[in-house]
């Protein structure tokens, strides 16, 4: 069954990409990037396309973790970062590889290590559909993850396939809202790891719903207030399989210094609430305050 899901999602991605490569551009504006753990590169869509051309971005986030204090009360400090390199193939279609990595400047468990997160190959298709008044737009993105994170490899990860269907409504020059449906297939070479109290099933399928209002407060100054909801189904391991649920947010206030450079502040929460099969959502604590430095080619 999981193989059939993967084949179906891959065929959808391929079909949408082929259609977008051959279709004429219907708008001079690309769908907004979706807020998420790894920022998306942005490029201007133009009816007179001068390409293909190389795209790239870097995102550096010094982060303060108030709930990661050591026995002396010193809080955790680190960075969350990503780099991306790709190619814009047409006014609508771009491909890129994104690699995230974190650093520990100071954590309670010690160390100043650099830890790679899972990288991914992205295919992004903007403006599959636009309304006649151009206030509605539909975009698509496929991500194929590779297990560059050591703990993911140790748990048996082979790949993860994400597909984003992004519907954006522009209410005014200062307010737009993007709603995203994100089905995810997890492929692992085993059902789980450990035994007894240490037993942990690997994920099998996940569905996410994103709601992302973006507000332009002033020229070059934008505020995004996303809400992310996750439903996750685990593999059957030691005779058990279960659903879990998470709700979290990642608000950002960004200022564009130039066309290619931005700075800002953000707060990435731990799950605001979490739950399992009984449907009960329970508040949790934690999170990180961030400074943001972004640059694109």
C-alpha positions as CSV (number, residue, x, y, z in Angstrom):
1,X,0.0,0.0,0.0
2,X,2.8,2.5,0.9
3,X,4.5,1.8,-2.5
4,X,1.2,2.6,-4.3
5,X,1.0,5.9,-2.4
6,X,4.5,6.8,-3.4
7,X,3.9,5.9,-7.1
8,X,0.7,7.9,-7.2
9,X,2.2,11.0,-5.5
10,X,5.2,10.8,-7.8
11,X,3.0,10.6,-10.9
12,X,1.0,13.6,-9.7
13,X,4.2,15.6,-9.3
14,X,5.6,14.6,-12.7
15,X,2.3,15.4,-14.4
16,X,2.0,18.9,-12.9
17,X,5.6,19.7,-13.7
18,X,5.2,18.7,-17.3
19,X,2.0,20.7,-17.7
20,X,3.6,23.8,-16.1
21,X,6.7,23.6,-18.3
22,X,4.5,23.7,-21.4
23,X,1.9,26.1,-20.3
24,X,2.1,29.9,-21.0
25,X,2.4,32.2,-18.0
26,X,-0.9,33.7,-16.9
27,X,0.4,36.1,-14.3
28,X,3.4,38.3,-13.5
29,X,3.3,37.3,-9.8
30,X,4.5,34.1,-8.3
31,X,2.6,32.4,-5.5
32,X,4.0,33.4,-2.1
33,X,6.5,31.0,-0.5
34,X,5.1,28.7,2.1
35,X,6.5,29.3,5.6
36,X,8.1,26.2,7.1
37,X,11.1,24.6,8.7
38,X,13.1,25.3,5.6
39,X,12.6,28.6,3.9
40,X,11.7,28.7,0.2
41,X,13.8,30.5,-2.4
42,X,11.8,33.2,-4.2
43,X,12.2,34.4,-7.8
44,X,10.1,36.8,-9.9
45,X,7.9,35.3,-12.5
46,X,8.0,37.3,-15.8
47,X,6.2,36.9,-19.1
48,X,9.6,37.6,-20.8
49,X,11.6,34.7,-19.2
50,X,15.3,35.1,-19.5
51,X,16.5,31.7,-18.4
52,X,17.1,29.0,-17.3
53,X,19.2,30.6,-14.5
54,X,20.8,29.5,-11.2
55,X,19.0,30.2,-8.0
56,X,20.3,30.0,-4.4
57,X,19.7,31.2,-0.9
58,X,21.1,31.1,2.6
59,X,19.1,31.4,5.8
60,X,21.0,31.9,9.2
61,X,19.0,31.9,12.4
62,X,20.8,32.5,15.8
63,X,18.4,30.9,18.3
64,X,17.8,31.2,22.0
65,X,16.2,28.2,23.8
66,X,14.8,29.4,27.2
67,X,13.7,25.9,28.1
68,X,17.1,24.2,27.5
69,X,18.8,25.6,30.7
70,X,21.5,23.6,32.4
71,X,21.8,23.0,36.1
72,X,23.2,26.5,36.6
73,X,20.3,28.1,34.9
74,X,22.2,29.0,31.7
75,X,19.9,28.8,28.7
76,X,20.6,27.1,25.4
77,X,22.0,29.0,22.4
78,X,22.5,27.8,18.9
79,X,21.7,28.4,15.2
80,X,19.2,26.9,12.8
81,X,20.4,27.3,9.2
82,X,19.8,26.3,5.6
83,X,21.5,26.7,2.2
84,X,19.8,26.1,-1.2
85,X,21.1,25.8,-4.7
86,X,18.9,25.2,-7.8
87,X,17.8,26.3,-11.2
88,X,14.7,28.2,-12.5
89,X,13.6,26.2,-15.5
90,X,10.7,28.4,-16.7
91,X,8.6,31.3,-15.4
92,X,6.7,28.7,-13.3
93,X,9.0,25.8,-12.6
94,X,12.1,25.7,-10.4
95,X,14.1,22.9,-8.9
96,X,16.6,23.1,-6.0
97,X,18.4,21.1,-3.3
98,X,18.0,22.4,0.2
99,X,20.2,21.4,3.1
100,X,19.5,22.4,6.7
101,X,22.0,22.2,9.6
102,X,21.9,23.3,13.3
103,X,24.8,24.3,15.5
104,X,25.0,24.2,19.3
105,X,26.8,27.2,20.7
106,X,25.8,26.2,24.2
107,X,23.5,23.5,25.3
108,X,23.0,21.8,28.7
109,X,24.3,18.5,27.3
110,X,27.5,20.3,26.1
111,X,29.1,20.4,22.7
112,X,29.6,22.9,19.9
113,X,28.8,20.4,17.2
114,X,27.2,21.0,13.7
115,X,24.3,18.7,13.1
116,X,23.0,18.1,9.6
117,X,19.2,17.9,9.3
118,X,17.5,16.0,6.4
119,X,18.1,17.6,3.1
120,X,15.6,17.6,0.2
121,X,15.2,18.0,-3.5
122,X,12.4,20.4,-4.3
123,X,10.3,20.9,-7.5
124,X,8.2,24.0,-7.3
125,X,5.4,24.9,-9.7
126,X,3.9,28.4,-9.3
127,X,0.6,29.6,-10.7
128,X,-0.9,26.4,-11.9
129,X,-4.2,28.3,-11.9
130,X,-5.1,32.0,-11.4
131,X,-8.6,33.5,-11.1
132,X,-9.5,36.1,-13.7
133,X,-9.0,38.9,-11.3
134,X,-5.7,37.3,-10.1
135,X,-6.7,37.4,-6.4
136,X,-6.7,33.6,-6.2
137,X,-3.7,31.4,-7.2
138,X,-2.8,27.7,-6.9
139,X,0.7,26.3,-6.6
140,X,2.3,22.9,-6.1
141,X,5.5,21.7,-4.6
142,X,7.1,18.3,-4.3
143,X,9.9,17.5,-1.9
144,X,12.0,14.3,-1.9
145,X,14.0,14.0,1.3
146,X,17.3,12.2,1.8
147,X,18.5,10.9,5.2
148,X,21.4,13.3,5.8
149,X,20.5,13.5,9.5
150,X,22.3,10.7,11.4
151,X,19.5,9.8,13.7
152,X,17.1,9.4,10.7
153,X,19.6,7.0,9.1
154,X,20.0,5.0,12.3
155,X,16.2,4.7,12.6
156,X,16.0,3.2,9.0
157,X,14.8,6.2,7.0
158,X,15.0,5.6,3.2
159,X,13.2,8.7,2.0
160,X,10.2,10.9,2.7
161,X,7.9,12.3,0.0
162,X,6.0,15.5,0.6
163,X,3.5,17.2,-1.7
164,X,2.3,20.7,-1.0
165,X,-0.9,22.0,-2.7
166,X,-1.0,25.8,-1.9
167,X,-4.1,27.9,-2.4
168,X,-3.5,31.7,-1.9
169,X,-6.1,34.4,-1.6
170,X,-5.0,38.1,-2.0
171,X,-7.5,40.1,0.0
172,X,-5.7,43.4,-0.5
173,X,-2.3,44.9,-1.2
174,X,-1.5,44.4,2.5
175,X,-3.1,41.0,3.3
176,X,-2.9,37.5,1.7
177,X,-3.7,34.1,3.2
178,X,-2.2,30.8,2.0
179,X,-3.9,27.4,2.8
180,X,-1.8,24.3,2.2
181,X,-2.7,20.6,2.2
182,X,0.5,18.5,2.7
183,X,0.2,14.7,2.4
184,X,3.5,13.0,3.3
185,X,4.7,9.4,2.8
186,X,7.5,8.1,5.0
187,X,9.6,5.2,3.8
188,X,11.7,3.2,6.3
189,X,13.5,-0.1,5.9
190,X,12.0,-1.3,9.2
191,X,8.8,-0.7,11.2
192,X,10.5,0.6,14.4
193,X,13.3,0.4,16.8
194,X,14.0,-0.6,20.4
195,X,11.9,-2.7,22.8
196,X,10.0,-2.2,26.1
197,X,9.9,1.4,27.3
198,X,12.4,2.3,24.5
199,X,10.2,1.0,21.7
200,X,9.5,3.6,19.0
201,X,7.5,3.0,15.8
202,X,8.7,4.7,12.6
203,X,6.1,7.0,10.9
204,X,4.2,5.7,7.9
205,X,1.9,8.5,6.7
206,X,1.3,12.1,7.7
207,X,-1.2,14.8,6.7
208,X,-0.5,18.5,7.4
209,X,-2.8,21.5,7.1
210,X,-1.1,25.0,7.0
211,X,-2.9,28.3,7.3
212,X,-0.5,31.3,6.7
213,X,-1.7,34.9,6.9
214,X,0.9,37.4,5.6
215,X,0.5,41.0,6.4
216,X,2.5,43.9,4.8
217,X,2.9,46.4,7.6
218,X,5.0,48.9,5.6
219,X,7.1,48.9,2.5
220,X,9.5,45.9,2.8
221,X,8.1,45.0,6.2
222,X,6.0,41.8,6.4
223,X,4.5,39.7,9.2
224,X,3.5,36.1,8.8
225,X,1.4,34.3,11.4
226,X,1.2,30.6,10.4
227,X,-0.6,27.8,12.1
228,X,0.5,24.2,11.4
229,X,-1.6,21.1,12.2
230,X,-0.1,17.6,11.8
231,X,-1.8,14.2,11.8
232,X,0.7,11.3,11.8
233,X,0.2,7.6,11.5
234,X,2.9,5.2,12.7
235,X,3.9,1.9,11.3
236,X,2.7,-1.2,13.0
237,X,5.4,-2.1,15.5
238,X,5.2,-4.7,18.2
239,X,1.6,-5.1,17.3
240,X,0.7,-1.4,17.7
241,X,0.0,1.5,15.4
242,X,-1.3,4.9,16.4
243,X,-2.3,8.4,15.3
244,X,-0.7,11.4,16.9
245,X,-1.5,15.1,16.5
246,X,0.5,18.3,16.8
247,X,-0.4,22.0,16.6
248,X,2.4,24.7,16.4
249,X,3.3,28.0,14.9
250,X,6.3,29.9,13.5
251,X,5.6,33.7,13.3
252,X,8.1,35.9,11.5
253,X,8.6,39.6,11.1
254,X,10.9,40.3,8.1
255,X,12.4,43.5,6.7
256,X,13.9,43.6,3.2
257,X,17.2,45.5,3.2
258,X,17.6,45.1,-0.5
259,X,16.0,42.9,-3.2
260,X,18.3,40.0,-2.2
261,X,18.8,40.5,1.6
262,X,16.4,40.5,4.5
263,X,16.6,40.5,8.3
264,X,14.0,39.8,10.9
265,X,12.9,38.1,14.1
266,X,10.9,34.9,14.6
267,X,9.6,32.5,17.2
268,X,9.4,28.8,16.4
269,X,7.3,27.0,19.0
270,X,7.4,23.5,20.3
271,X,4.0,21.9,19.8
272,X,1.4,24.2,21.3
273,X,-0.6,21.1,21.9
274,X,-0.2,17.4,21.2
275,X,-2.4,14.3,21.3
276,X,-2.8,10.7,20.3
277,X,-5.5,8.2,19.7
278,X,-7.8,9.5,22.4
279,X,-8.1,12.8,20.6
280,X,-7.1,14.8,23.6
281,X,-4.8,17.8,22.8
282,X,-2.6,18.8,25.7
283,X,-0.6,22.1,25.9
284,X,3.2,21.8,25.9
285,X,6.0,24.3,26.5
286,X,9.2,25.3,24.9
287,X,10.3,26.9,21.7
288,X,13.1,29.2,20.4
289,X,13.4,32.9,19.8
290,X,15.4,33.7,16.6
291,X,17.1,36.4,14.7
292,X,16.9,35.9,10.9
293,X,19.4,36.7,8.2
294,X,18.5,35.8,4.6
295,X,20.2,36.3,1.3
296,X,19.3,35.1,-2.2
297,X,21.2,35.1,-5.6
